[in-house]
Amino acid sequence: MNFTNNPYEKMMKQKPRPLAPSIPKAPKDSRCSGCPYWRGISCVSCYRELLKTPAGR
């Protein structure tokens, strides 16, 4: 049931959905720059180095 002729009334009745907080990228000069696992702090051991395959394998 609408109380006014306002086109935004349907939108105002909806429950707000929280947005996921955006995580800033790693500093460019750090060793974590470009790491897909960056979550705001540096890792104990770098996952990028662990994911690289040795040339002999």
C-alpha positions as CSV (number, residue, x, y, z in Angstrom):
1,M,0.0,0.0,0.0
2,N,1.4,3.3,-1.0
3,F,0.7,6.5,1.0
4,T,2.0,9.0,-1.6
5,N,2.6,9.2,-5.3
6,N,6.3,9.4,-4.7
7,P,8.2,7.1,-7.2
8,Y,10.9,6.5,-4.5
9,E,8.4,5.2,-1.9
10,K,9.0,1.5,-2.9
11,M,12.8,2.0,-2.5
12,M,12.3,3.7,0.9
13,K,10.4,0.6,2.2
14,Q,13.2,-1.8,1.4
15,K,15.5,-3.0,4.2
16,P,19.0,-1.6,3.8
17,R,21.7,-4.1,2.8
18,P,25.1,-3.6,4.4
19,L,28.0,-3.3,1.9
20,A,31.2,-5.3,2.4
21,P,34.0,-3.1,3.5
22,S,36.6,-2.5,0.8
23,I,40.2,-3.6,1.7
24,P,42.8,-1.1,0.6
25,K,45.6,-2.5,-1.7
26,A,49.1,-3.2,-0.3
27,P,51.6,-0.4,-0.5
28,K,53.5,-0.4,-3.8
29,D,56.9,-0.6,-2.2
30,S,56.1,-3.6,0.1
31,R,56.8,-7.2,-0.7
32,C,53.0,-7.8,-0.6
33,S,52.4,-5.5,-3.5
34,G,50.2,-7.4,-6.0
35,C,49.5,-10.3,-3.7
36,P,46.0,-11.7,-4.1
37,Y,45.9,-12.8,-0.4
38,W,46.4,-9.2,1.0
39,R,43.9,-8.6,3.8
40,G,45.4,-5.5,5.4
41,I,48.4,-7.1,7.1
42,S,51.4,-8.9,5.7
43,C,51.6,-12.7,5.8
44,V,54.0,-14.7,8.1
45,S,55.2,-16.5,4.9
46,C,54.4,-15.1,1.5
47,Y,51.9,-17.2,-0.3
48,R,53.1,-15.9,-3.7
49,E,56.5,-17.4,-3.1
50,L,54.9,-20.7,-2.1
51,L,52.7,-20.8,-5.2
52,K,55.6,-20.3,-7.6
53,T,56.7,-23.7,-9.1
54,P,60.4,-24.4,-9.2
55,A,61.9,-24.4,-12.7
56,G,63.0,-28.0,-12.4
57,R,59.6,-29.5,-11.9
